[in-house]
Amino acid sequence: MQFPTDLRYTKDHEWIKLEGNVATIGITDFAQSELGDIVYIDINTVGKSLEAEAVFGTVEAVKTVSDLFLPVAGTISEINPALAAQPELVNTDAYGAGWMVKVTVNNPADFEQLLSSEAYAKLVH
């Protein structure tokens, strides 16, 4: 199981990569393995300003539906368009092609408050 060191993580199993004040967010390799085959992703929050830990969408697997939580406060600027036709990208490439949203972050310093790869690995093991 991978936990890239350039990312930060949440206890709810989202990952975040920060570049300037734009964050790319998805769910972790651990989360997708626990969910199983992902069949649908519902995110309709583009343009919305949300607080940290707010629900920004849902991911549907064969057996369950799970909420997606925003790691930091900001405005959803983009949804990964590939996921509409290929939600399984989250299963096959959770940290790459399976990203979910891009967010303009209100306070980039909030990124540093999230879990490091080492701390997240301890959480899930």
N, CA and C of each residue as an Amber inpcrd file, in Angstrom:
protein
   375
   0.8480000  -1.1790000   0.0000000   0.0000000   0.0000000   0.0000000
   0.8970000   1.2480000   0.0000000   0.5400000   2.2060000  -0.8160000
   1.3630000   3.4080000  -0.9670000   0.8290000   4.5880000  -0.1630000
   1.7840000   5.3630000   0.3720000   1.4670000   6.6230000   1.0470000
   2.5400000   7.6330000   0.6410000   2.3950000   8.2450000  -0.5540000
   3.4360000   9.1700000  -1.0230000   3.7670000  10.2550000   0.0010000
   5.0550000  10.5340000   0.1510000   5.5090000  11.4670000   1.1890000
   5.2620000  12.9320000   0.8420000   4.9650000  13.2460000  -0.4330000
   4.7110000  14.6450000  -0.8050000   3.2560000  15.0510000  -0.5760000
   2.4510000  14.1280000  -0.0850000   1.0390000  14.3940000   0.1660000
   0.7960000  14.4990000   1.6680000  -0.3670000  15.0700000   2.0240000
  -0.8570000  15.0400000   3.3990000  -2.1640000  14.2570000   3.3880000
  -2.5820000  13.7950000   4.5600000  -3.7010000  12.8740000   4.6640000
  -4.6490000  13.2820000   5.7890000  -5.8950000  12.7800000   5.6980000
  -6.8760000  13.0190000   6.7610000  -7.2370000  11.6870000   7.4110000
  -7.8150000  11.7600000   8.5960000  -8.2880000  10.5590000   9.2760000
  -9.4610000   9.9400000   8.5250000 -10.0850000  10.7180000   7.6410000
 -11.2080000  10.2180000   6.8320000 -10.7360000   9.6080000   5.5190000
  -9.4040000   9.5030000   5.3260000  -8.7880000   8.8040000   4.1910000
  -8.7960000   9.5880000   2.8770000  -8.7820000  10.9090000   2.9770000
  -8.5320000  11.7290000   1.7930000  -7.0490000  12.0900000   1.7610000
  -6.5220000  12.2950000   0.5510000  -5.1670000  12.8230000   0.4010000
  -5.2510000  14.1990000  -0.2500000  -4.2170000  14.9920000  -0.0500000
  -4.1800000  16.3410000  -0.6040000  -2.7560000  16.6610000  -1.0400000
  -2.6530000  17.2350000  -2.2250000  -1.3650000  17.7180000  -2.7330000
  -1.5190000  19.2160000  -2.9610000  -0.6490000  19.9970000  -2.3640000
  -0.7450000  21.4480000  -2.4570000   0.3270000  21.9970000  -3.3800000
  -0.0990000  22.8160000  -4.3580000   0.8150000  23.5090000  -5.2660000
   0.3960000  24.9730000  -5.2650000   1.1710000  25.8090000  -4.5430000
   0.7690000  27.2000000  -4.3630000  -0.4560000  27.2400000  -3.4720000
  -1.5520000  27.8110000  -3.9940000  -2.7960000  27.8140000  -3.2090000
  -3.8500000  26.9020000  -3.8410000  -3.4080000  25.9980000  -4.7300000
  -4.3240000  25.0490000  -5.3630000  -4.0080000  23.6440000  -4.8660000
  -5.0290000  22.9950000  -4.3660000  -4.8760000  21.6340000  -3.8480000
  -5.5950000  20.6520000  -4.7550000  -4.9570000  19.5090000  -4.9880000
  -5.5820000  18.3790000  -5.6590000  -5.9190000  17.3810000  -4.5590000
  -7.1460000  16.8400000  -4.6150000  -7.6480000  15.9870000  -3.5380000
  -8.2430000  14.7100000  -4.1160000  -8.0130000  13.6160000  -3.4040000
  -8.6100000  12.3340000  -3.7690000  -8.7290000  11.4770000  -2.5280000
  -9.0410000  10.1910000  -2.7320000  -9.0600000   9.2700000  -1.6000000
  -7.8180000   8.3860000  -1.6730000  -7.4070000   7.8920000  -0.5280000
  -6.1620000   7.1450000  -0.4400000  -6.2860000   5.7330000  -1.0200000
  -5.1230000   5.1560000  -1.2530000  -5.0400000   3.7720000  -1.7090000
  -5.7310000   2.8540000  -0.7060000  -5.5430000   3.1370000   0.5880000
  -6.2100000   2.3620000   1.6390000  -7.7260000   2.4690000   1.5000000
  -8.2290000   3.6900000   1.3090000  -9.6810000   3.9010000   1.2030000
 -10.2740000   3.1470000   0.0260000  -9.6250000   3.2510000  -1.1430000
 -10.1920000   2.5690000  -2.3050000 -10.1520000   1.0530000  -2.1230000
  -9.1210000   0.5320000  -1.4340000  -9.0550000  -0.9180000  -1.2230000
 -10.1520000  -1.3790000  -0.2590000 -10.4680000  -0.5390000   0.7310000
 -11.5430000  -0.8680000   1.6760000 -12.9170000  -0.7990000   1.0090000
 -13.0960000   0.1660000   0.1090000 -14.3840000   0.3260000  -0.5760000
 -14.6360000  -0.7850000  -1.5830000 -13.5900000  -1.2320000  -2.2540000
 -13.7520000  -2.2120000  -3.3220000 -13.9850000  -1.4970000  -4.6470000
 -14.6030000  -2.1840000  -5.5910000 -14.7850000  -1.6340000  -6.9370000
 -15.6740000  -0.4030000  -6.9190000 -15.1090000   0.7210000  -7.3290000
 -15.8430000   1.9850000  -7.3600000 -16.6020000   2.0870000  -8.6760000
 -17.9130000   2.3610000  -8.5790000 -18.7680000   2.3690000  -9.7600000
 -19.3190000   3.7500000 -10.1080000 -19.2630000   4.6990000  -9.1560000
 -19.8350000   6.0160000  -9.4310000 -19.2810000   7.0260000  -8.4390000
 -19.0200000   8.2210000  -8.9410000 -18.5730000   9.3130000  -8.0830000
 -19.5040000  10.4940000  -8.3290000 -20.0730000  11.0140000  -7.2450000
 -21.0300000  12.1220000  -7.3450000 -20.4560000  13.3500000  -6.6450000
 -20.0140000  14.3060000  -7.4590000 -19.4940000  15.5650000  -6.9290000
 -20.1730000  16.6880000  -7.7020000 -20.9530000  17.5080000  -7.0050000
 -21.6540000  18.6170000  -7.6730000 -21.4180000  19.9170000  -6.9190000
 -20.1730000  20.1040000  -6.4580000 -19.8540000  21.2550000  -5.6160000
 -18.9210000  22.2590000  -6.3030000 -18.7530000  22.1700000  -7.6280000
 -17.8770000  23.1210000  -8.3200000 -18.3790000  24.5370000  -8.0980000
 -17.4460000  25.4250000  -7.7430000 -17.7860000  26.8140000  -7.4970000
 -18.2310000  27.1030000  -6.0790000 -18.4020000  26.0590000  -5.2830000
 -18.8510000  26.2520000  -3.9040000 -17.6610000  26.4270000  -2.9690000
 -17.8200000  27.3200000  -2.0380000 -16.8290000  27.5330000  -0.9840000
 -17.2520000  26.7070000   0.2200000 -16.3530000  25.8230000   0.6650000
 -16.6820000  24.9040000   1.7500000 -15.6480000  25.0030000   2.8660000
 -16.0890000  24.6920000   4.0640000 -15.1840000  24.6530000   5.2090000
 -14.4530000  23.3140000   5.2350000 -13.3580000  23.2660000   5.9650000
 -12.6480000  22.0040000   6.1680000 -13.5950000  20.9900000   6.7880000
 -13.4890000  19.7620000   6.3550000 -14.2890000  18.6270000   6.8200000
 -15.7220000  18.6330000   6.3160000 -16.0800000  19.5830000   5.4470000
 -17.4120000  19.5670000   4.8260000 -17.4550000  18.4600000   3.7680000
 -18.6310000  17.9020000   3.5430000 -18.8110000  16.8830000   2.5130000
 -18.8120000  17.5710000   1.1460000 -17.9370000  17.1110000   0.2420000
 -17.9060000  17.7060000  -1.0990000 -18.4420000  16.7670000  -2.1720000
 -18.8080000  15.5460000  -1.7900000 -19.3640000  14.5950000  -2.7390000
 -19.4520000  13.2230000  -2.1100000 -19.7830000  12.2230000  -2.9430000
 -19.8350000  10.8470000  -2.4750000 -19.1570000   9.9410000  -3.4920000
 -18.6810000   8.8240000  -2.9920000 -18.1280000   7.7810000  -3.8510000
 -18.9520000   6.5220000  -3.6050000 -19.3660000   5.8820000  -4.7030000
 -20.2160000   4.7030000  -4.6010000 -19.4300000   3.4840000  -5.0830000
 -19.3640000   2.5020000  -4.2130000 -18.7570000   1.2240000  -4.5710000
 -19.8750000   0.1970000  -4.6900000 -19.5220000  -1.0080000  -5.1060000
 -20.5290000  -2.0500000  -5.2950000 -21.3330000  -2.2770000  -4.0170000
 -20.6620000  -2.2160000  -2.8500000 -21.3210000  -2.5580000  -1.5920000
 -21.7490000  -1.3730000  -0.7340000 -21.2730000  -0.1530000  -1.0170000
 -21.5220000   0.9530000  -0.0930000 -21.3950000   2.3070000  -0.7820000
 -21.8980000   3.3350000  -0.1130000 -21.7010000   4.7290000  -0.5390000
 -21.0010000   5.4370000   0.6160000 -19.9900000   6.2270000   0.2880000
 -19.2200000   6.9010000   1.3190000 -19.0960000   8.3870000   0.9930000
 -19.2270000   9.2320000   2.0370000 -19.0390000  10.6710000   1.8490000
 -17.5690000  10.9980000   1.6360000 -17.3380000  12.0940000   0.9110000
 -15.9930000  12.6290000   0.6840000 -15.8860000  13.9260000   1.4700000
 -14.8310000  14.0600000   2.2670000 -14.6640000  15.2210000   3.1380000
 -13.4970000  16.0820000   2.6750000 -13.7090000  17.3800000   2.6250000
 -12.6810000  18.3270000   2.2020000 -11.6450000  18.4890000   3.3180000
 -10.3570000  18.2570000   3.0250000  -9.3330000  18.3550000   4.0660000
  -9.0770000  19.7740000   4.5780000  -9.2470000  20.7750000   3.7180000
  -8.9900000  22.1740000   4.0790000 -10.1030000  23.0500000   3.5060000
 -10.3110000  24.2160000   4.1040000 -11.3340000  25.1370000   3.5960000
 -10.8950000  25.7200000   2.2580000 -11.8560000  25.8720000   1.3530000
 -11.5590000  26.4590000   0.0530000 -12.7310000  26.3510000  -0.8900000
 -12.4780000  26.7210000  -2.1440000 -13.5050000  26.7020000  -3.1820000
 -13.1700000  25.6330000  -4.2110000 -14.1340000  24.7440000  -4.4700000
 -13.9440000  23.6870000  -5.4590000 -13.8720000  24.3450000  -6.8370000
 -12.7450000  24.1770000  -7.5090000 -12.5580000  24.8330000  -8.8070000
 -12.6840000  23.8810000  -9.9840000 -12.5100000  22.5900000  -9.7350000
 -12.5310000  21.6380000 -10.8490000 -12.8250000  20.2390000 -10.3210000
 -13.5470000  19.4660000 -11.1340000 -13.7670000  18.0470000 -10.8710000
 -13.0350000  17.2780000 -11.9550000 -12.4460000  16.1580000 -11.6010000
 -11.7630000  15.3260000 -12.5890000 -12.7830000  14.8150000 -13.6040000
 -12.7380000  15.3180000 -14.8530000 -13.7470000  14.9280000 -15.8390000
 -13.6800000  13.4640000 -16.2380000 -12.5310000  12.8300000 -16.0940000
 -12.3750000  11.4300000 -16.4920000 -13.1910000  10.4840000 -15.6200000
 -13.4920000  10.8960000 -14.3920000 -14.1830000   9.9990000 -13.4540000
 -15.6370000   9.7310000 -13.8320000 -16.2420000  10.6150000 -14.6130000
 -17.6300000  10.3860000 -15.0290000 -17.7440000   9.0980000 -15.8420000
 -16.7960000   8.8780000 -16.7400000 -16.8180000   7.6900000 -17.5840000
 -16.0010000   6.5440000 -17.0040000 -15.0180000   6.8700000 -16.1470000
 -14.1190000   5.8440000 -15.6280000 -13.8930000   5.9890000 -14.1140000
 -14.9320000   5.7720000 -13.2980000 -14.7520000   5.9040000 -11.8470000
 -13.7230000   4.9170000 -11.2980000 -13.4740000   3.8240000 -12.0330000
 -12.5060000   2.8230000 -11.5830000 -11.0690000   3.3440000 -11.5740000
 -10.8290000   4.5310000 -12.1590000  -9.5030000   5.1480000 -12.0770000
  -9.0800000   5.3510000 -10.6260000 -10.0500000   5.5570000  -9.7440000
  -9.7360000   5.7120000  -8.3180000  -9.1480000   4.4110000  -7.7800000
  -9.6320000   3.2720000  -8.2620000  -9.0870000   1.9790000  -7.8310000
  -7.7040000   1.7220000  -8.4200000  -7.5100000   2.0770000  -9.6760000
  -6.2640000   1.7200000 -10.3510000  -5.1480000   2.7330000 -10.1690000
  -5.4820000   3.9990000  -9.8930000  -4.4590000   5.0450000  -9.7720000
  -4.9460000   6.1280000  -8.8100000  -5.0850000   5.7480000  -7.5280000
  -5.6760000   6.6370000  -6.5230000  -4.9580000   7.9790000  -6.3980000
  -3.6270000   7.9860000  -6.5640000  -2.8530000   9.2220000  -6.3640000
  -2.5130000   9.9340000  -7.6760000  -2.9880000   9.3980000  -8.7830000
  -2.6850000   9.9890000 -10.0840000  -3.9600000  10.3100000 -10.8360000
  -4.2670000   9.4970000 -11.8430000  -5.4350000   9.7280000 -12.7000000
  -6.7500000   9.6810000 -11.9430000  -6.7430000   9.0990000 -10.7250000
  -7.9680000   8.9900000  -9.9300000  -8.2270000  10.1500000  -8.9890000
  -7.5070000  11.2770000  -9.1760000  -7.7970000  12.4520000  -8.3310000
  -9.2490000  12.8680000  -8.5250000  -9.8170000  13.5620000  -7.5380000
 -11.2430000  13.8970000  -7.5890000 -11.5350000  15.3640000  -7.8430000
 -10.9390000  16.2540000  -7.0470000 -11.2200000  17.6800000  -7.2180000
  -9.9480000  18.5050000  -7.0670000 -10.0230000  19.7120000  -7.6170000
  -9.0180000  20.7380000  -7.3610000  -9.7250000  21.8520000  -6.5950000
  -9.0110000  22.4180000  -5.6180000  -9.5910000  23.3900000  -4.7020000
  -8.6570000  24.5840000  -4.5860000  -9.2110000  25.7920000  -4.6510000
  -8.4490000  26.9900000  -4.3100000  -8.5460000  27.1220000  -2.7990000
  -7.3950000  26.9640000  -2.1370000  -7.3370000  26.8630000  -0.6800000
  -7.3770000  28.2520000  -0.0380000  -8.1950000  28.3880000   1.0040000
  -8.2890000  29.6610000   1.7380000  -6.9970000  29.9780000   2.4700000
  -6.4360000  28.9920000   3.1640000  -5.2290000  29.2010000   3.9670000
  -4.2680000  28.0430000   3.7300000  -3.2760000  28.2110000   2.8480000
  -2.3530000  27.1150000   2.5480000  -1.6490000  26.5480000   3.7790000
  -1.5150000  27.3070000   4.8440000  -0.8740000  26.8030000   6.0640000
  -1.6690000  25.6520000   6.6910000  -2.9650000  25.5610000   6.3950000
  -3.7850000  24.4670000   6.9280000  -3.2600000  23.1010000   6.4740000
  -2.6120000  23.0550000   5.3170000  -2.0380000  21.8340000   4.7640000
  -1.0810000  21.1870000   5.7580000  -0.2870000  22.0100000   6.4300000
   0.7300000  21.5060000   7.3600000   0.1240000  20.8590000   8.6000000
  -1.1480000  21.1410000   8.8800000  -1.8110000  20.5730000  10.0550000
  -2.3200000  19.1500000   9.8120000  -2.3140000  18.7130000   8.5620000
  -2.8290000  17.3940000   8.2250000  -1.7700000  16.3210000   8.4920000
  -2.1670000  15.0640000   8.4000000  -1.2770000  13.9520000   8.7080000
  -0.1780000  13.7810000   7.6590000   1.0350000  13.5040000   8.1150000
   2.1290000  13.1440000   7.2130000   1.9030000  11.7100000   6.7260000
   2.6640000  11.2790000   5.7370000   2.5210000   9.9060000   5.2470000
   2.8200000   8.9020000   6.3630000   3.8050000   9.2030000   7.2090000
   4.1540000   8.3000000   8.3070000   3.0100000   8.2070000   9.3200000
   2.4290000   9.3440000   9.6730000   1.3280000   9.3630000  10.6370000
   0.0970000   8.6440000  10.0720000  -0.1760000   8.8330000   8.7800000
  -1.3260000   8.1670000   8.1720000  -1.0940000   6.6640000   8.1200000
   0.1150000   6.2500000   7.7730000   0.4330000   4.8210000   7.7210000
   0.2030000   4.1630000   9.0820000   0.5840000   4.8590000  10.1550000
   0.3500000   4.3260000  11.5020000  -1.1410000   4.2260000  11.7970000
  -1.9010000   5.1840000  11.3170000  -3.3530000   5.1980000  11.5450000
  -4.0250000   3.9730000  10.9280000  -3.6090000   3.5800000   9.7430000
  -4.3060000   2.5120000   9.0220000  -3.6940000   1.1270000   9.2400000
  -2.5860000   1.0440000   9.9450000  -1.9800000  -0.2690000  10.1980000
  -2.1970000  -0.7430000  11.6000000
